[in-house]
Amino acid sequence: MSINQRNNQIIKKNLLIICRGAGDLATGIIHRLHRAGHRVIALETDYPAAIRRQVSFCEAVYDGSAAVEGVTARLVPAVADAEMDTETYSGINDTPAAHIASEKWDSSAIEAVLEAGEVPLLIDSKGESIELLKPDVVVDAIIAKKNLGTTINMAPLVIGVGPGFTAGHDVHLVIESMRGHNLARIITDGMAQPNTGVPGNIAGFTSERVIHAPAAGYIHDVRKIGDIVQKGDEIARIYPDKESYDNALSEYVPVNATITGIIRGLIREGYYFREGFKIADIDPRESELSNCFTISDKARSIAGSVLEAVSAFEHGVKIY
């Protein structure tokens, strides 16, 4: 495989797919497409806020790389920042100076990661690299419940996951993301079901299993993903300002477990958020510890439909 150095474009012998977003659902999609032999590039924001961090490629923004079920995503710095300090930080919404997004990326650096059998991850919340890299397929799996700038002309095939997209208007296809009979259905005309704001039912629990911040501030994680907790146990503390966080002062708001179970998701240490922000997820099934570290059934279902759509496109089968 070679690179056209003259116009800084990757020469594609296989499908090149860009996935906007690298949270847990997007990671399931990226993982499936990568395992199926496609060349996949992930785009993320500069301060991702994944809860299920153990199964989210977006953690590479902070750590330089992230491995999920045998697949590694690796951060590729923007060209203008590639020679800057690359020291990583553990929290406070800090990322290495080399992680700050710019308008251009070096395709040879991206190609090197692809050739190593890994997934390049770019900090590019606006999707500016899409014009540079000219992918065959764009998948928007940001799961923002609204369209954050994806357009149908970004690639020959554009897929939107969840509500916020209209098949035939701003994307070619929509994948249903709501649990139930139609989960992962490929929609060729219209939109996915609107967001209800109610989490999916797990062992009889819905809203109770998801924890939102009782106050704004910086989080200190008292417990970790995979810990078994009892209802009412303290799992984290929220400090109102950076000084309080840095010095572990007594002025904080405790975050307590809302149900008994396993901490499946917990936002990154030191992350700053507003009141009401989703910060943790508890699985009531104490026997399902391994679920904390593997791609979910929902993500795999959606990923299968994305792969179906991509395969149809690849083989010239028109489904829209």
Rosetta blueprint (number, residue, H / E / L):
1 M L
2 S L
3 I E
4 N E
5 Q L
6 R L
7 N L
8 N L
9 Q E
10 I E
11 I L
12 K L
13 K L
14 N L
15 L L
16 L E
17 I E
18 I E
19 C E
20 R E
21 G L
22 A L
23 G L
24 D H
25 L H
26 A H
27 T H
28 G H
29 I H
30 I H
31 H H
32 R H
33 L H
34 H H
35 R H
36 A L
37 G L
38 H L
39 R E
40 V E
41 I E
42 A E
43 L E
44 E E
45 T L
46 D L
47 Y L
48 P L
49 A L
50 A L
51 I L
52 R L
53 R H
54 Q H
55 V H
56 S L
57 F H
58 C H
59 E H
60 A H
61 V H
62 Y H
63 D H
64 G L
65 S E
66 A E
67 A E
68 V E
69 E L
70 G L
71 V E
72 T E
73 A E
74 R E
75 L E
76 V L
77 P L
78 A L
79 V H
80 A H
81 D H
82 A L
83 E L
84 M L
85 D L
86 T L
87 E L
88 T L
89 Y L
90 S L
91 G L
92 I L
93 N L
94 D L
95 T L
96 P L
97 A H
98 A H
99 H H
100 I L
101 A L
102 S L
103 E L
104 K L
105 W L
106 D L
107 S H
108 S H
109 A H
110 I H
111 E H
112 A H
113 V H
114 L H
115 E H
116 A L
117 G L
118 E L
119 V E
120 P E
121 L E
122 L E
123 I E
124 D L
125 S L
126 K L
127 G L
128 E L
129 S H
130 I H
131 E H
132 L H
133 L H
134 K L
135 P L
136 D L
137 V E
138 V E
139 V E
140 D E
141 A L
142 I L
143 I L
144 A L
145 K L
146 K L
147 N L
148 L L
149 G L
150 T L
151 T L
152 I H
153 N H
154 M H
155 A L
156 P L
157 L E
158 V E
159 I E
160 G E
161 V E
162 G L
163 P L
164 G L
165 F L
166 T L
167 A E
168 G L
169 H L
170 D L
171 V E
172 H L
173 L E
174 V E
175 I E
176 E L
177 S L
178 M L
179 R L
180 G L
181 H L
182 N L
183 L L
184 A L
185 R L
186 I E
187 I E
188 T L
189 D L
190 G E
191 M L
192 A L
193 Q L
194 P L
195 N L
196 T L
197 G L
198 V L
199 P L
200 G L
201 N L
202 I E
203 A L
204 G L
205 F E
206 T L
207 S H
208 E H
209 R H
210 V E
211 I E
212 H E
213 A L
214 P L
215 A L
216 A L
217 G E
218 Y E
219 I E
220 H E
221 D E
222 V L
223 R L
224 K L
225 I L
226 G L
227 D L
228 I E
229 V E
230 Q L
231 K L
232 G L
233 D L
234 E E
235 I E
236 A E
237 R E
238 I E
239 Y E
240 P L
241 D L
242 K H
243 E H
244 S H
245 Y H
246 D H
247 N L
248 A L
249 L L
250 S L
251 E L
252 Y L
253 V E
254 P E
255 V E
256 N E
257 A L
258 T L
259 I L
260 T L
261 G E
262 I E
263 I E
264 R E
265 G E
266 L E
267 I L
268 R L
269 E L
270 G L
271 Y L
272 Y E
273 F E
274 R L
275 E L
276 G L
277 F L
278 K E
279 I E
280 A E
281 D E
282 I E
283 D E
284 P L
285 R L
286 E L
287 S L
288 E L
289 L H
290 S H
291 N H
292 C H
293 F H
294 T L
295 I L
296 S L
297 D H
298 K H
299 A H
300 R H
301 S H
302 I H
303 A H
304 G H
305 S H
306 V H
307 L H
308 E H
309 A H
310 V H
311 S H
312 A H
313 F H
314 E H
315 H L
316 G L
317 V L
318 K L
319 I L
320 Y L
